[in-house]
């Protein structure tokens, strides 16, 4: 198992119909670094710092996951894991495709 992997992924909304799975420290750090500067706040800063600390081995990966989860919840981009998994399963099975 990847030591940087989260125990369970966090699903976030990137846009209206785009959900992204954040499954590791690298995913979380990339997402946080891409977050618009005008929307960054102390919660964003704390989450990013915690992720870097976990990446460097100064904090457990679980602390980084919790910090990212808190950031996503506060930013109102947290997606329910069950809904996201059902949507992913539907996409993989071919259901949900639009016929043109």
C-alpha positions as CSV (number, residue, x, y, z in Angstrom):
1,X,0.0,0.0,0.0
2,X,1.2,3.5,-0.8
3,X,2.2,5.2,2.5
4,X,0.9,8.5,1.2
5,X,-2.6,7.1,0.4
6,X,-5.6,8.1,2.4
7,X,-7.5,5.4,4.3
8,X,-10.5,6.4,2.2
9,X,-10.8,8.9,-0.6
10,X,-12.4,12.3,-0.3
11,X,-14.6,13.4,-3.2
12,X,-14.8,17.1,-4.1
13,X,-16.7,19.0,-6.7
14,X,-14.4,20.7,-9.2
15,X,-17.3,22.1,-11.2
16,X,-21.1,21.6,-11.5
17,X,-20.8,18.2,-13.0
18,X,-17.2,17.3,-12.2
19,X,-16.3,15.3,-9.1
20,X,-12.7,14.6,-8.3
21,X,-11.4,11.8,-6.1
22,X,-8.7,12.8,-3.7
23,X,-7.0,9.6,-2.6
24,X,-3.5,10.6,-1.5
25,X,-1.3,13.4,-0.2
26,X,-0.2,14.2,-3.7
27,X,-3.8,14.5,-4.9
28,X,-4.6,16.8,-2.0
29,X,-1.5,19.0,-2.4
30,X,-2.1,19.4,-6.1
31,X,-5.8,20.3,-5.5
32,X,-4.9,22.8,-2.8
33,X,-2.1,24.4,-4.9
34,X,-4.5,24.8,-7.9
35,X,-7.2,26.4,-5.6
36,X,-7.9,30.0,-6.8
37,X,-5.8,32.5,-4.9
38,X,-8.8,34.8,-4.3
39,X,-10.6,32.0,-2.5
40,X,-7.7,31.0,-0.2
41,X,-8.1,31.5,3.5
42,X,-6.6,30.3,6.8
43,X,-8.4,26.9,6.5
44,X,-6.8,26.4,3.0
45,X,-3.4,27.4,4.4
46,X,-3.7,25.1,7.4
47,X,-4.8,22.2,5.2
48,X,-2.0,22.7,2.7
49,X,0.6,23.0,5.6
50,X,-0.7,19.8,7.2
51,X,-0.5,18.0,3.9
52,X,3.1,19.1,3.4
53,X,3.9,18.2,7.0
54,X,2.5,14.7,6.4
55,X,4.4,14.4,3.1
56,X,7.6,15.2,5.0
57,X,6.8,12.7,7.7
58,X,6.2,15.3,10.5
59,X,2.4,14.4,10.8
60,X,0.4,11.3,10.1
61,X,-1.4,11.0,6.7
62,X,-4.7,10.7,8.7
63,X,-4.1,14.3,9.9
64,X,-3.7,15.5,6.3
65,X,-6.8,13.7,5.2
66,X,-8.8,15.2,8.1
67,X,-7.4,18.7,7.3
68,X,-8.3,18.3,3.6
69,X,-11.8,17.0,4.5
70,X,-12.3,20.1,6.8
71,X,-11.2,22.4,4.0
72,X,-13.5,20.8,1.5
73,X,-16.4,21.0,3.9
74,X,-15.8,24.6,4.7
75,X,-15.4,25.5,1.0
76,X,-18.7,23.7,0.3
77,X,-17.1,21.4,-2.3
78,X,-17.3,18.2,-0.3
79,X,-19.2,15.5,-2.2
80,X,-21.0,12.6,-0.5
81,X,-18.9,9.5,-1.0
82,X,-21.8,7.2,-1.6
83,X,-23.3,9.5,-4.3
84,X,-19.9,9.8,-5.9
85,X,-19.4,6.0,-5.9
86,X,-22.9,5.4,-7.4
87,X,-22.2,8.0,-10.1
88,X,-18.8,6.4,-10.9
89,X,-20.3,2.9,-11.0
90,X,-23.0,4.2,-13.4
91,X,-20.4,5.7,-15.7
92,X,-18.3,2.5,-15.8
93,X,-21.3,0.4,-16.6
94,X,-22.3,2.6,-19.5
95,X,-25.5,3.9,-17.9
96,X,-25.8,7.7,-17.8
97,X,-24.3,8.2,-21.2
98,X,-26.2,10.5,-23.4
99,X,-27.3,9.2,-26.8
100,X,-26.9,11.7,-29.6
